[in-house]
Amino acid sequence: MKDGFLVIDKAGAMTSHDVVAIARKALATRKVGHAGTLDPMATGVLVLGFGNGTRLLQYITDGDKSYRATIRLGIATVTDDKDGEVISQADSSHIQDNEITSSLAKMQGTIMQRPAQVSAVKVAGKRAYDRVRDGEDFQLAAREVTISHLEIVGIHRSESGISIEIVVTCSAGTFIRSIARDLGEALGVGGHLTSLRRTRVAGFSEEMATSCEDLKAGRFTPLDLAAVARATFDVRELNSAEVAELSFGRPLSENSTAEITAALSADNQLIALLKNVSGKAKPVAVFAAAH
């Protein structure tokens, strides 16, 4: 298969680019990309597209995501996670469960969130992590994100402090590290993330994922473009005349109300992505020509 997708379970201590490099070797192609970077400390779902699959990645990246994470109160770090240099410590033993619950509840819904300072967010064309590395003093602007679900799974107390396990579903662009930082700041003791696992990206869950070891060994089954299109978009089934029109870049009659519709042929081939413009469904990307 020259065009398709892989759902990978990224291991800890690897970068997303490391996984892409393994996939390029396993697939014998340079044309591989991913939908949404995972930090090296994070594990879980990383969706890879290869060949023409890379043209769909932007739509998957824009989908919502789910995570499991652990927050540690009492320590703040420069990266807002366990990999960063400690910048403050405080006794958190006085913090009550209801204070934790109340503070996290305020983060649900559509909120303004400041990205993690050590991140790939660009400031005047330069990555934030490069600015931090160069010793620059700056503040990232808050931006709108939506946290549709934030649930406390457990609160654990020990001599070393308080750890809070949470599950989160959120929009693209949400930083789970920022949730840990903001909780610590709200409670006045600092906080950082000690574990993070992404369990879902749009329609792709951890149950679908292949391990990095299996990827290296060639033990994987890619998803084809049609399967991913059906999982990502509303679908429009085409007749042969419509396939022919789209193969020449001509518009069709208007779609349903969906912003983007995947147009598939009777033999289950992804032909194009369609967008309603001025009463017509116009192709914004064409993948296959008429047979």
MARZARO-454384 format. One record per residue (C-alpha): residue in three letters; chain; x, y, z. Coordinates in steps of 0.25 Angstrom, whole numbers, plus 5000, padded with zeros to 4 digits. Each point is the difference from the previous one (the first is absolute). Layout:
N
<node rest="ALA" kette="A" c1="X" c2="Y" c3="Z"/>
...
***
This chain:
291
<node rest="MET" kette="A" c1="5000" c2="5000" c3="5000"/>
<node rest="LYS" kette="A" c1="5006" c2="5013" c3="4996"/>
<node rest="ASP" kette="A" c1="4990" c2="5009" c3="5006"/>
<node rest="GLY" kette="A" c1="4994" c2="4999" c3="5014"/>
<node rest="PHE" kette="A" c1="5001" c2="5001" c3="5015"/>
<node rest="LEU" kette="A" c1="5006" c2="4993" c3="5012"/>
<node rest="VAL" kette="A" c1="4996" c2="5002" c3="5014"/>
<node rest="ILE" kette="A" c1="5012" c2="4999" c3="5009"/>
<node rest="ASP" kette="A" c1="5001" c2="4998" c3="5015"/>
<node rest="LYS" kette="A" c1="5012" c2="5009" c3="5003"/>
<node rest="ALA" kette="A" c1="5009" c2="4996" c3="5011"/>
<node rest="GLY" kette="A" c1="5006" c2="5009" c3="5010"/>
<node rest="ALA" kette="A" c1="5014" c2="5007" c3="4998"/>
<node rest="MET" kette="A" c1="4997" c2="5001" c3="4985"/>
<node rest="THR" kette="A" c1="4997" c2="5012" c3="4992"/>
<node rest="SER" kette="A" c1="4989" c2="5000" c3="4990"/>
<node rest="HIS" kette="A" c1="5010" c2="5002" c3="4989"/>
<node rest="ASP" kette="A" c1="5007" c2="4987" c3="5005"/>
<node rest="VAL" kette="A" c1="4987" c2="4992" c3="4997"/>
<node rest="VAL" kette="A" c1="4999" c2="5007" c3="4986"/>
<node rest="ALA" kette="A" c1="5015" c2="4996" c3="4997"/>
<node rest="ILE" kette="A" c1="4997" c2="4985" c3="5004"/>
<node rest="ALA" kette="A" c1="4987" c2="5001" c3="4991"/>
<node rest="ARG" kette="A" c1="5008" c2="5005" c3="4988"/>
<node rest="LYS" kette="A" c1="5009" c2="4988" c3="5001"/>
<node rest="ALA" kette="A" c1="4989" c2="4990" c3="5002"/>
<node rest="LEU" kette="A" c1="4992" c2="5006" c3="4989"/>
<node rest="ALA" kette="A" c1="5012" c2="5003" c3="4991"/>
<node rest="THR" kette="A" c1="4995" c2="5014" c3="4997"/>
<node rest="ARG" kette="A" c1="5004" c2="5014" c3="5004"/>
<node rest="LYS" kette="A" c1="4986" c2="5005" c3="4999"/>
<node rest="VAL" kette="A" c1="4995" c2="4998" c3="5015"/>
<node rest="GLY" kette="A" c1="4994" c2="5010" c3="5009"/>
<node rest="HIS" kette="A" c1="4993" c2="5000" c3="5013"/>
<node rest="ALA" kette="A" c1="4987" c2="5006" c3="5006"/>
<node rest="GLY" kette="A" c1="5004" c2="5007" c3="5013"/>
<node rest="THR" kette="A" c1="5013" c2="5000" c3="5007"/>
<node rest="LEU" kette="A" c1="5002" c2="4992" c3="5013"/>
<node rest="ASP" kette="A" c1="5010" c2="5005" c3="5010"/>
<node rest="PRO" kette="A" c1="5012" c2="4990" c3="5002"/>
<node rest="MET" kette="A" c1="4994" c2="4996" c3="5014"/>
<node rest="ALA" kette="A" c1="4987" c2="4997" c3="4995"/>
<node rest="THR" kette="A" c1="4995" c2="4987" c3="4995"/>
<node rest="GLY" kette="A" c1="4988" c2="4996" c3="4991"/>
<node rest="VAL" kette="A" c1="4993" c2="5003" c3="4987"/>
<node rest="LEU" kette="A" c1="5008" c2="5006" c3="4989"/>
<node rest="VAL" kette="A" c1="4993" c2="5000" c3="4986"/>
<node rest="LEU" kette="A" c1="5009" c2="4999" c3="4989"/>
<node rest="GLY" kette="A" c1="4996" c2="5002" c3="4985"/>
<node rest="PHE" kette="A" c1="5009" c2="4996" c3="4988"/>
<node rest="GLY" kette="A" c1="4999" c2="5002" c3="4985"/>
<node rest="ASN" kette="A" c1="4987" c2="5008" c3="4998"/>
<node rest="GLY" kette="A" c1="4996" c2="4997" c3="5014"/>
<node rest="THR" kette="A" c1="5008" c2="5012" c3="5004"/>
<node rest="ARG" kette="A" c1="4990" c2="5009" c3="4993"/>
<node rest="LEU" kette="A" c1="4989" c2="4996" c3="5010"/>
<node rest="LEU" kette="A" c1="5009" c2="5002" c3="5013"/>
<node rest="GLN" kette="A" c1="4996" c2="5014" c3="5002"/>
<node rest="TYR" kette="A" c1="4985" c2="4996" c3="5002"/>
<node rest="ILE" kette="A" c1="5004" c2="4990" c3="5010"/>
<node rest="THR" kette="A" c1="5009" c2="5009" c3="5007"/>
<node rest="ASP" kette="A" c1="4988" c2="5010" c3="5002"/>
<node rest="GLY" kette="A" c1="4992" c2="4989" c3="5006"/>
<node rest="ASP" kette="A" c1="4998" c2="4999" c3="5015"/>
<node rest="LYS" kette="A" c1="5009" c2="4991" c3="5009"/>
<node rest="SER" kette="A" c1="4999" c2="4992" c3="5013"/>
<node rest="TYR" kette="A" c1="5011" c2="4998" c3="5010"/>
<node rest="ARG" kette="A" c1="5003" c2="4993" c3="5014"/>
<node rest="ALA" kette="A" c1="5010" c2="5008" c3="5008"/>
<node rest="THR" kette="A" c1="5005" c2="5002" c3="5014"/>
<node rest="ILE" kette="A" c1="5003" c2="5013" c3="5007"/>
<node rest="ARG" kette="A" c1="5010" c2="5002" c3="5011"/>
<node rest="LEU" kette="A" c1="4997" c2="5012" c3="5009"/>
<node rest="GLY" kette="A" c1="5011" c2="5007" c3="5008"/>
<node rest="ILE" kette="A" c1="5010" c2="5001" c3="4989"/>
<node rest="ALA" kette="A" c1="5001" c2="5009" c3="4988"/>
<node rest="THR" kette="A" c1="5009" c2="4998" c3="4988"/>
<node rest="VAL" kette="A" c1="5005" c2="5008" c3="4989"/>
<node rest="THR" kette="A" c1="4993" c2="4991" c3="4990"/>
<node rest="ASP" kette="A" c1="4988" c2="4997" c3="5008"/>
<node rest="ASP" kette="A" c1="5003" c2="4985" c3="5000"/>
<node rest="LYS" kette="A" c1="5010" c2="4991" c3="5007"/>
<node rest="ASP" kette="A" c1="5011" c2="5002" c3="4990"/>
<node rest="GLY" kette="A" c1="5002" c2="5014" c3="5003"/>
<node rest="GLU" kette="A" c1="5009" c2="5008" c3="5010"/>
<node rest="VAL" kette="A" c1="4993" c2="5002" c3="5013"/>
<node rest="ILE" kette="A" c1="4997" c2="5015" c3="5002"/>
<node rest="SER" kette="A" c1="4992" c2="4999" c3="5014"/>
<node rest="GLN" kette="A" c1="4996" c2="4991" c3="5011"/>
<node rest="ALA" kette="A" c1="4989" c2="5001" c3="5010"/>
<node rest="ASP" kette="A" c1="4993" c2="4992" c3="5011"/>
<node rest="SER" kette="A" c1="4987" c2="4995" c3="4994"/>
<node rest="SER" kette="A" c1="4995" c2="4992" c3="5012"/>
<node rest="HIS" kette="A" c1="4990" c2="5010" c3="5004"/>
<node rest="ILE" kette="A" c1="4992" c2="5000" c3="4987"/>
<node rest="GLN" kette="A" c1="4987" c2="4993" c3="5001"/>
<node rest="ASP" kette="A" c1="4993" c2="4991" c3="4990"/>
<node rest="ASN" kette="A" c1="4988" c2="5010" c3="4998"/>
<node rest="GLU" kette="A" c1="5010" c2="5011" c3="4996"/>
<node rest="ILE" kette="A" c1="5006" c2="4991" c3="4990"/>
<node rest="THR" kette="A" c1="4987" c2="4997" c3="4994"/>
<node rest="SER" kette="A" c1="4995" c2="5014" c3="5000"/>
<node rest="SER" kette="A" c1="5012" c2="5005" c3="4993"/>
<node rest="LEU" kette="A" c1="5000" c2="4990" c3="4989"/>
<node rest="ALA" kette="A" c1="4985" c2="5002" c3="4998"/>
<node rest="LYS" kette="A" c1="5003" c2="5015" c3="4996"/>
<node rest="MET" kette="A" c1="5009" c2="4994" c3="4989"/>
<node rest="GLN" kette="A" c1="4988" c2="4993" c3="4993"/>
<node rest="GLY" kette="A" c1="4993" c2="5006" c3="4988"/>
<node rest="THR" kette="A" c1="5006" c2="5011" c3="4990"/>
<node rest="ILE" kette="A" c1="5011" c2="5007" c3="5007"/>
<node rest="MET" kette="A" c1="5012" c2="5009" c3="4998"/>
<node rest="GLN" kette="A" c1="5013" c2="4991" c3="5002"/>
<node rest="ARG" kette="A" c1="5014" c2="5005" c3="5000"/>
<node rest="PRO" kette="A" c1="5009" c2="4989" c3="4992"/>
<node rest="ALA" kette="A" c1="5011" c2="4993" c3="5007"/>
<node rest="GLN" kette="A" c1="5012" c2="5010" c3="5000"/>
<node rest="VAL" kette="A" c1="5009" c2="4989" c3="4994"/>
<node rest="SER" kette="A" c1="4992" c2="4996" c3="4988"/>
<node rest="ALA" kette="A" c1="5000" c2="5000" c3="4985"/>
<node rest="VAL" kette="A" c1="4991" c2="5013" c3="5000"/>
<node rest="LYS" kette="A" c1="5006" c2="5010" c3="4991"/>
<node rest="VAL" kette="A" c1="5003" c2="5014" c3="5005"/>
<node rest="ALA" kette="A" c1="5004" c2="5010" c3="4989"/>
<node rest="GLY" kette="A" c1="5004" c2="4988" c3="4991"/>
<node rest="LYS" kette="A" c1="5008" c2="4993" c3="5011"/>
<node rest="ARG" kette="A" c1="4996" c2="4988" c3="5008"/>
<node rest="ALA" kette="A" c1="4998" c2="5003" c3="5015"/>
<node rest="TYR" kette="A" c1="5009" c2="4989" c3="5004"/>
<node rest="ASP" kette="A" c1="5011" c2="5006" c3="4992"/>
<node rest="ARG" kette="A" c1="4998" c2="5014" c3="5007"/>
<node rest="VAL" kette="A" c1="5000" c2="4993" c3="5014"/>
<node rest="ARG" kette="A" c1="5013" c2="4993" c3="4996"/>
<node rest="ASP" kette="A" c1="5006" c2="5013" c3="4996"/>
<node rest="GLY" kette="A" c1="4997" c2="5006" c3="5013"/>
<node rest="GLU" kette="A" c1="4989" c2="5010" c3="4995"/>
<node rest="ASP" kette="A" c1="4990" c2="5005" c3="5010"/>
<node rest="PHE" kette="A" c1="4986" c2="5000" c3="4994"/>
<node rest="GLN" kette="A" c1="4986" c2="4996" c3="5002"/>
<node rest="LEU" kette="A" c1="4991" c2="4992" c3="4991"/>
<node rest="ALA" kette="A" c1="4986" c2="5006" c3="4997"/>
<node rest="ALA" kette="A" c1="4988" c2="4992" c3="5005"/>
<node rest="ARG" kette="A" c1="4991" c2="4994" c3="4989"/>
<node rest="GLU" kette="A" c1="4987" c2="4994" c3="5000"/>
<node rest="VAL" kette="A" c1="4998" c2="4985" c3="5002"/>
<node rest="THR" kette="A" c1="4989" c2="4991" c3="5003"/>
<node rest="ILE" kette="A" c1="5001" c2="4989" c3="5011"/>
<node rest="SER" kette="A" c1="4987" c2="4992" c3="4998"/>
<node rest="HIS" kette="A" c1="5003" c2="4990" c3="5011"/>
<node rest="LEU" kette="A" c1="5009" c2="5001" c3="5012"/>
<node rest="GLU" kette="A" c1="4998" c2="4989" c3="5011"/>
<node rest="ILE" kette="A" c1="5008" c2="4997" c3="5012"/>
<node rest="VAL" kette="A" c1="5003" c2="4985" c3="5001"/>
<node rest="GLY" kette="A" c1="5008" c2="5000" c3="5013"/>
<node rest="ILE" kette="A" c1="5007" c2="5009" c3="5010"/>
<node rest="HIS" kette="A" c1="5012" c2="4993" c3="5007"/>
<node rest="ARG" kette="A" c1="5007" c2="5006" c3="5012"/>
<node rest="SER" kette="A" c1="5014" c2="4995" c3="5005"/>
<node rest="GLU" kette="A" c1="5012" c2="5006" c3="5007"/>
<node rest="SER" kette="A" c1="5005" c2="5005" c3="4987"/>
<node rest="GLY" kette="A" c1="4987" c2="5008" c3="4996"/>
<node rest="ILE" kette="A" c1="4987" c2="4999" c3="4993"/>
<node rest="SER" kette="A" c1="4998" c2="4994" c3="4987"/>
<node rest="ILE" kette="A" c1="4987" c2="5001" c3="4992"/>
<node rest="GLU" kette="A" c1="4996" c2="4991" c3="4989"/>
<node rest="ILE" kette="A" c1="4991" c2="5006" c3="4989"/>
<node rest="VAL" kette="A" c1="4993" c2="4997" c3="4987"/>
<node rest="VAL" kette="A" c1="4998" c2="5011" c3="4990"/>
<node rest="THR" kette="A" c1="4993" c2="5002" c3="4987"/>
<node rest="CYS" kette="A" c1="5004" c2="5013" c3="4993"/>
<node rest="SER" kette="A" c1="5001" c2="5008" c3="4987"/>
<node rest="ALA" kette="A" c1="5013" c2="5000" c3="4991"/>
<node rest="GLY" kette="A" c1="5010" c2="5010" c3="5006"/>
<node rest="THR" kette="A" c1="4997" c2="4997" c3="5015"/>
<node rest="PHE" kette="A" c1="5012" c2="4998" c3="5009"/>
<node rest="ILE" kette="A" c1="4998" c2="4989" c3="5011"/>
<node rest="ARG" kette="A" c1="5013" c2="5005" c3="5006"/>
<node rest="SER" kette="A" c1="4993" c2="5014" c3="5001"/>
<node rest="ILE" kette="A" c1="4989" c2="4993" c3="5008"/>
<node rest="ALA" kette="A" c1="5010" c2="4995" c3="5010"/>
<node rest="ARG" kette="A" c1="5007" c2="5014" c3="5001"/>
<node rest="ASP" kette="A" c1="4987" c2="5008" c3="5001"/>
<node rest="LEU" kette="A" c1="4995" c2="4990" c3="5011"/>
<node rest="GLY" kette="A" c1="5013" c2="5002" c3="5008"/>
<node rest="GLU" kette="A" c1="4999" c2="5015" c3="4998"/>
<node rest="ALA" kette="A" c1="4986" c2="5001" c3="5004"/>
<node rest="LEU" kette="A" c1="5003" c2="4992" c3="5013"/>
<node rest="GLY" kette="A" c1="5012" c2="5008" c3="5003"/>
<node rest="VAL" kette="A" c1="5010" c2="4989" c3="5000"/>
<node rest="GLY" kette="A" c1="5004" c2="4997" c3="4986"/>
<node rest="GLY" kette="A" c1="4998" c2="4988" c3="4992"/>
<node rest="HIS" kette="A" c1="5005" c2="4992" c3="4988"/>
<node rest="LEU" kette="A" c1="4997" c2="4988" c3="4992"/>
<node rest="THR" kette="A" c1="5006" c2="4986" c3="5004"/>
<node rest="SER" kette="A" c1="4994" c2="4991" c3="4989"/>
<node rest="LEU" kette="A" c1="4992" c2="5002" c3="4987"/>
<node rest="ARG" kette="A" c1="4993" c2="4990" c3="4991"/>
<node rest="ARG" kette="A" c1="4992" c2="5004" c3="4988"/>
<node rest="THR" kette="A" c1="4989" c2="4990" c3="4998"/>
<node rest="ARG" kette="A" c1="4993" c2="5006" c3="4988"/>
<node rest="VAL" kette="A" c1="5002" c2="5009" c3="4988"/>
<node rest="ALA" kette="A" c1="4987" c2="5003" c3="4993"/>
<node rest="GLY" kette="A" c1="4994" c2="4987" c3="4996"/>
<node rest="PHE" kette="A" c1="5013" c2="4992" c3="5003"/>
<node rest="SER" kette="A" c1="5001" c2="4993" c3="5014"/>
<node rest="GLU" kette="A" c1="5011" c2="4993" c3="5007"/>
<node rest="GLU" kette="A" c1="4993" c2="4987" c3="4998"/>
<node rest="MET" kette="A" c1="5004" c2="5002" c3="4985"/>
<node rest="ALA" kette="A" c1="5014" c2="5003" c3="5002"/>
<node rest="THR" kette="A" c1="5013" c2="4992" c3="4996"/>
<node rest="SER" kette="A" c1="5012" c2="5000" c3="5009"/>
<node rest="CYS" kette="A" c1="5013" c2="5006" c3="4996"/>
<node rest="GLU" kette="A" c1="5007" c2="4987" c3="5001"/>
<node rest="ASP" kette="A" c1="4990" c2="4993" c3="4991"/>
<node rest="LEU" kette="A" c1="5001" c2="5012" c3="4990"/>
<node rest="LYS" kette="A" c1="5015" c2="4997" c3="5000"/>
<node rest="ALA" kette="A" c1="4998" c2="4986" c3="4997"/>
<node rest="GLY" kette="A" c1="4990" c2="5002" c3="4989"/>
<node rest="ARG" kette="A" c1="4988" c2="4995" c3="5008"/>
<node rest="PHE" kette="A" c1="4990" c2="5010" c3="4996"/>
<node rest="THR" kette="A" c1="4987" c2="5001" c3="4992"/>
<node rest="PRO" kette="A" c1="4998" c2="5014" c3="4994"/>
<node rest="LEU" kette="A" c1="4986" c2="5007" c3="4999"/>
<node rest="ASP" kette="A" c1="4997" c2="5004" c3="4986"/>
<node rest="LEU" kette="A" c1="4995" c2="5014" c3="4996"/>
<node rest="ALA" kette="A" c1="4986" c2="4996" c3="4999"/>
<node rest="ALA" kette="A" c1="4999" c2="4994" c3="5014"/>
<node rest="VAL" kette="A" c1="5006" c2="5013" c3="5006"/>
<node rest="ALA" kette="A" c1="4991" c2="5009" c3="4992"/>
<node rest="ARG" kette="A" c1="4988" c2="4993" c3="5005"/>
<node rest="ALA" kette="A" c1="5005" c2="5001" c3="5014"/>
<node rest="THR" kette="A" c1="5003" c2="5015" c3="4998"/>
<node rest="PHE" kette="A" c1="4990" c2="5006" c3="4991"/>
<node rest="ASP" kette="A" c1="4985" c2="5000" c3="4996"/>
<node rest="VAL" kette="A" c1="5000" c2="4991" c3="4988"/>
<node rest="ARG" kette="A" c1="4994" c2="5002" c3="4986"/>
<node rest="GLU" kette="A" c1="4998" c2="4988" c3="4991"/>
<node rest="LEU" kette="A" c1="5003" c2="5003" c3="4986"/>
<node rest="ASN" kette="A" c1="4994" c2="4994" c3="4987"/>
<node rest="SER" kette="A" c1="5010" c2="4998" c3="4988"/>
<node rest="ALA" kette="A" c1="4996" c2="5014" c3="4994"/>
<node rest="GLU" kette="A" c1="5003" c2="5007" c3="5012"/>
<node rest="VAL" kette="A" c1="5014" c2="4993" c3="5001"/>
<node rest="ALA" kette="A" c1="5003" c2="5005" c3="4986"/>
<node rest="GLU" kette="A" c1="4996" c2="5014" c3="5003"/>
<node rest="LEU" kette="A" c1="5009" c2="5001" c3="5012"/>
<node rest="SER" kette="A" c1="5012" c2="4993" c3="4993"/>
<node rest="PHE" kette="A" c1="5000" c2="5013" c3="4991"/>
<node rest="GLY" kette="A" c1="4998" c2="5009" c3="5012"/>
<node rest="ARG" kette="A" c1="4986" c2="5004" c3="4998"/>
<node rest="PRO" kette="A" c1="4990" c2="5003" c3="5011"/>
<node rest="LEU" kette="A" c1="4988" c2="4992" c3="5003"/>
<node rest="SER" kette="A" c1="4986" c2="5003" c3="5006"/>
<node rest="GLU" kette="A" c1="5001" c2="5006" c3="5015"/>
<node rest="ASN" kette="A" c1="5004" c2="4990" c3="5011"/>
<node rest="SER" kette="A" c1="4993" c2="4998" c3="5013"/>
<node rest="THR" kette="A" c1="5002" c2="5010" c3="5011"/>
<node rest="ALA" kette="A" c1="5014" c2="4995" c3="5003"/>
<node rest="GLU" kette="A" c1="5012" c2="5009" c3="4998"/>
<node rest="ILE" kette="A" c1="5008" c2="4989" c3="4993"/>
<node rest="THR" kette="A" c1="4994" c2="4988" c3="4994"/>
<node rest="ALA" kette="A" c1="5008" c2="4987" c3="4995"/>
<node rest="ALA" kette="A" c1="4996" c2="4996" c3="4986"/>
<node rest="LEU" kette="A" c1="5001" c2="4985" c3="4998"/>
<node rest="SER" kette="A" c1="4998" c2="4992" c3="4987"/>
<node rest="ALA" kette="A" c1="4991" c2="4987" c3="5000"/>
<node rest="ASP" kette="A" c1="5013" c2="4992" c3="5001"/>
<node rest="ASN" kette="A" c1="5004" c2="5007" c3="5013"/>
<node rest="GLN" kette="A" c1="5011" c2="5009" c3="4995"/>
<node rest="LEU" kette="A" c1="5002" c2="5014" c3="5005"/>
<node rest="ILE" kette="A" c1="4998" c2="5009" c3="4988"/>
<node rest="ALA" kette="A" c1="5000" c2="5014" c3="5007"/>
<node rest="LEU" kette="A" c1="4997" c2="5009" c3="5012"/>
<node rest="LEU" kette="A" c1="4988" c2="5009" c3="4997"/>
<node rest="LYS" kette="A" c1="4997" c2="5014" c3="5006"/>
<node rest="ASN" kette="A" c1="4987" c2="5008" c3="4998"/>
<node rest="VAL" kette="A" c1="5003" c2="5013" c3="4992"/>
<node rest="SER" kette="A" c1="4989" c2="5009" c3="4994"/>
<node rest="GLY" kette="A" c1="4990" c2="4988" c3="4999"/>
<node rest="LYS" kette="A" c1="5010" c2="4990" c3="4994"/>
<node rest="ALA" kette="A" c1="5008" c2="4989" c3="5006"/>
<node rest="LYS" kette="A" c1="5014" c2="5003" c3="4995"/>
<node rest="PRO" kette="A" c1="5012" c2="4991" c3="5002"/>
<node rest="VAL" kette="A" c1="5011" c2="5005" c3="5009"/>
<node rest="ALA" kette="A" c1="5008" c2="4988" c3="4998"/>
<node rest="VAL" kette="A" c1="4999" c2="4989" c3="4989"/>
<node rest="PHE" kette="A" c1="5006" c2="4986" c3="5003"/>
<node rest="ALA" kette="A" c1="4996" c2="4991" c3="4989"/>
<node rest="ALA" kette="A" c1="4996" c2="5002" c3="4985"/>
<node rest="ALA" kette="A" c1="4989" c2="4993" c3="4993"/>
<node rest="HIS" kette="A" c1="5002" c2="4986" c3="4996"/>
***
